[in-house]
Amino acid sequence: MVDQQKKNRLFIIAIFALSIIPVLGAWFLYLHPAWFSAQTNYGQLVTPAIPSEYDDYLGFDAFSEQNLAELKRHWLLVNVINKTSCSAQCLDAILKTRQIRLMLNKDLSRTRRVVLITESLPEQSAQQLWLKDSVLWRLRQAEHGGDQALLQQLLNPDQSVDEALLTRLQVSPNELNAPTTDLIRVKPSSKLMNSMSTLLNAQQQDGLLLLIDPVGNIMMTYPAGFDPYKVKNDLMHLLRISQIG
């Protein structure tokens, strides 16, 4: 009889616990929402997304014109150059997109690197910029302190890559025309510029990064000085759930 009474008490306590625990849990969540909030993305969502068409991207040079088809059905990491030169912060952002792609490993082929040039970029400055994209990446990979000092010096747009440096780094002068680069350089159509005007006016700083999905929607932005690891995390999440690109 005593054992039965104990079982009955335990049963009543269990029923009470089952009814009160969800209430206490909900109350705790209400008091401490930050404990359970999940960071879904690090970039700024473009709402609504800005649509673009394949024809909205015009090749900046012969290499890019020949490779415009690479923009189709890929996720695009787009560095914006919105001035007549690319500052140290702008160039650093371009180098970061190379790093991001390499960190994607097997998903690297689902992405492309793009530079969107909205102003008139002088040909000589452009040639130096594309060359620096290759050369400075090699310096960034090096661990020697002198190479890091040279890297910081060459991030300055007024500092040019010369023949001596190309020889030292075993870079062919022909790389000036970037025949093997993965960086596609484009200019926006007037229609796309009109669509993007509000977005670009709100983010005037050098080093802006856009993320464009495989159907052409400009759907996320990252400000100057963005963390490449956080961009990579966002992109990996999108690649996992994406059925295209």
Number of C-alpha atoms within 10 A of each C-alpha: 6 7 8 9 10 11 12 12 12 12 12 12 12 12 11 11 11 11 11 11 11 11 11 11 11 11 12 12 14 10 10 11 10 9 9 8 9 7 6 9 15 17 20 13 14 15 9 9 14 16 15 19 13 13 10 16 19 17 18 18 15 11 17 21 15 11 14 17 11 15 20 16 17 20 25 24 25 26 26 26 26 21 16 14 20 24 17 18 17 24 24 21 25 29 19 20 22 19 15 22 21 14 16 17 9 9 15 13 13 16 23 21 22 22 20 21 22 18 14 12 17 10 10 8 16 19 15 18 22 20 22 23 20 20 20 23 17 13 19 15 10 13 9 10 9 10 16 16 11 13 19 14 14 18 20 14 17 14 10 16 16 10 12 10 12 15 11 8 12 10 16 10 13 9 16 17 16 17 11 9 15 16 22 23 25 22 21 20 16 12 11 17 15 12 14 16 11 10 14 16 9 8 16 15 17 23 25 23 27 23 24 23 24 19 17 21 18 22 18 20 22 21 17 17 16 18 15 19 14 15 22 19 17 17 21 15 13 14 18 9 8 11 8 12 16
